[in-house]
């Protein structure tokens, strides 16, 4: 199962939509680039009862 979540870039503050892969295990941590300013973020996903708790932070923070 995949879903999308809207998050805000920790660099430019613009909204971005990312995919959450519920089959990817728990917890998940990966790097993704902002769709607007191209800066890298660290994405952390914790899955709880078909809901995703998503946090993003500046990469290397």
N, C-alpha and C positions, 0 to 999 in steps of 0.2 A: 504494500500500500504506500502511495506517495501523496503528499499534500504540499501546499504552498503556504508560506508564512511571510508577512510583510515585516521587515526590520528596517532600522535606520542606520546608515553608515556612521561609524564613530569618527570618521574624518570630516566628511562634507555635510553630514546630517540629512542627506537625501534618502527617500524611501527606496528600498530594493525588495524584490520578491525572490525568495530562495525555496528550493524544494527540500522537503523532509522525507527521508526514506525510512519508514518504520521497520523495514526488514534489515536495516544496517546495524543492529545491535544497540546496546544501551550501556553507558553513555557513548555519544559520538563526539569527536573533535576533529575538525579539519580546517583548512585555510581556503578562503574564497575571496575573489576580488570584487570591489564595488563596481556595479554596472555603470555608474556615472563618472567617478573620479579615478577608477582603476587601482586604488590603494588596497593592499591586502588586509583582511581581517581574520581573526581566529573565531571560528563558529563552534559553539558548544551546544549540544542537544541532549536533553534528558527526556526520556519517554515515560509517561505515566498514564496508564489506562486510555490508550488511543489519543492522548494529548501530548503535545511537544512543548517543553519549556526551552526556548531558544535564547541564548545570549551571544552577543558579538562584542569583540574588543579589538583594539588596534593590535596588529600582529607584532610580536616581539615585545609585548608589554608585560 
